[in-house]
Each structure stands twice: as C-alpha cells, then as structure tokens.
Amino acid sequence: MNDAFPYLPIEDEVSAPFWAATRERTLLVQFCPACTRFQHYPRAICTQCGGTALEWKEASGNATIDSWTLVTRAPSEGFEVPYYIIRARLEENVIMLSRFVGESEPECDMSVALGWQPLSDGRHLPVFTSEQEQ
C-alpha cells in the first residue's frame, strides 16, 4: 500500500474531535446518552432519537467484516488500484466503511483489527487488517 493518500479529508466543526483523535491514532465514535447508541460518521444529531447532547467515546477498534468490494477503477487521480473497501461492524455496533490493508483478502465474518494510514497533515485514516496480520 502506498503511504500517501491522494487528498486530505475535510474536517468541520462536527468532525473536528474525531480528526484530532486520529493524530494520536485513537478511534472515537459518537455516543448518545439519551438512547445509549453509538454512531459513526460524526453528525450533529443522533440518528436514532434526534438528541443533540452527543459525547465522544473511544472505540475498541475490533470489528467484523460484513461486506466488501474490490475497487479496480480509481475514483480519481492519485488512487492506486486495486484495493479493498470493507464494511466493518465495530464491537460498539457501529458500521464503518474503510480500506482493508495487508496481504490477505477480506472475507465476510472475518475478524479485523484497527490500523492507521498516515496523512500528510499529521492526521491518520482508520484502516483495517486481518487479525492474523497484526
């Protein structure tokens, strides 16, 4: 995998705590104390109950693949193909779309562990790898 990512993800007021934590290689997800649900990607309101008093909690980083695809056509200049995108279900019952890295191929129900891809500004992208490759 190429360590360079072709662009910097947008950081806004809502997602700033998430991106700040990635500088320390910490994965944060939002938690709604009103309905006790976790959610990802960062949003201003809870998608379950509409609450706005969301908190940030550190996620375990442990997940299971429930779907995946092999990308063979670059979405824009700078992406090196082929690469895998997975739908990872975190232990916190949060779904994340992310890149699968490593030597193995993804499989549904495969346990995966959190890894990090550096960005040029000091932030990191969360990626996942097979637990056997840790």
C-alpha positions in Angstrom: 0.0 0.0 0.0 1.2 3.4 -0.8 1.5 5.6 2.3 0.5 8.7 0.5 -3.3 9.4 0.4 -4.3 11.5 -2.6 -6.2 14.2 -0.7 -6.9 15.4 2.8 -10.4 14.6 4.2 -12.5 17.6 5.1 -12.6 18.5 8.8 -15.5 20.6 10.0 -16.9 21.7 13.4 -18.7 18.4 14.0 -15.9 16.1 12.9 -13.0 18.0 14.5 -12.8 15.8 17.7 -12.7 12.7 15.5 -9.9 14.0 13.4 -8.0 15.4 16.3 -8.0 12.0 17.9 -6.6 10.4 14.8 -3.4 12.4 15.3 -2.9 10.1 18.4 -4.1 7.0 16.5 -7.3 6.9 18.6 -10.6 6.0 17.1 -13.5 8.0 18.5 -17.2 7.4 17.8 -20.2 9.4 18.9 -22.4 8.2 21.8 -25.9 9.4 22.6 -26.6 9.2 26.3 -30.3 9.7 25.7 -30.8 6.4 23.7 -27.4 4.8 24.5 -26.5 4.3 20.9 -23.2 4.8 19.2 -22.9 6.2 15.7 -20.3 6.9 13.0 -19.7 9.0 10.9 -19.8 12.2 13.0 -23.1 14.1 12.9 -24.6 17.0 14.8 -27.6 14.9 15.9 -28.3 11.3 16.9 -29.7 9.3 14.0 -31.7 7.2 16.4 -33.5 9.7 18.6 -32.6 13.1 17.3 -30.7 14.0 20.5 -28.0 16.7 20.3 -26.0 16.1 23.5 -23.7 13.6 21.8 -20.5 12.5 23.5 -17.2 11.1 22.1 -16.1 7.6 23.3 -13.0 5.6 22.3 -13.8 2.6 20.2 -12.1 -0.7 20.7 -11.0 -1.0 17.0 -12.1 -4.6 16.9 -14.5 -5.3 14.1 -16.0 -8.0 11.8 -16.4 -7.6 8.0 -20.0 -7.9 6.9 -19.4 -6.9 3.2 -16.5 -5.9 1.0 -15.6 -5.0 -2.6 -12.5 -4.9 -4.7 -12.0 -1.5 -6.3 -10.4 -1.9 -9.7 -11.1 1.6 -11.2 -9.6 4.6 -9.4 -12.3 7.1 -8.3 -10.0 10.0 -9.1 -6.4 10.7 -9.8 -3.9 9.6 -7.2 -5.6 6.4 -6.1 -3.6 3.2 -6.7 -5.8 0.2 -7.7 -6.7 -2.4 -6.9 -7.7 -2.0 -3.2 -10.4 -3.4 -1.0 -13.1 -1.4 0.8 -14.9 -3.1 3.6 -17.9 -2.5 5.7 -16.7 -3.2 9.2 -19.0 -3.6 12.2 -17.3 -2.5 15.3 -17.8 -4.1 18.7 -19.8 -1.0 19.6 -22.3 -1.9 16.8 -21.1 0.9 14.6 -20.7 0.4 10.8 -17.6 2.0 9.2 -16.6 1.9 5.6 -12.8 1.7 5.4 -9.9 0.3 3.5 -8.7 -3.2 4.1 -4.9 -3.5 4.1 -2.5 -6.3 4.3 -1.6 -9.4 2.3 -4.8 -11.5 2.8 -8.1 -11.0 1.0 -11.2 -9.9 3.0 -13.9 -12.4 3.8 -17.4 -11.9 5.3 -17.4 -12.6 9.1 -13.6 -12.1 9.2 -12.4 -10.5 12.4 -10.3 -7.4 11.7 -8.2 -5.0 13.8 -7.7 -1.3 13.5 -4.7 0.1 11.8 -3.7 3.6 10.6 -2.7 5.2 7.3 -0.8 8.5 7.8 -2.0 11.7 6.1 0.4 14.5 5.1 -1.0 16.9 7.8 -0.4 14.6 10.8 -3.9 13.0 10.9 -4.4 9.3 10.2 -7.1 7.4 8.3 -8.5 4.4 10.2 -8.0 1.2 8.1 -8.4 -2.4 9.0 -6.3 -5.6 8.6 -6.8 -9.2 9.3 -6.2 -10.0 13.0 -3.7 -12.7 11.8 -1.5 -10.0 10.2 -1.3 -7.9 13.4 
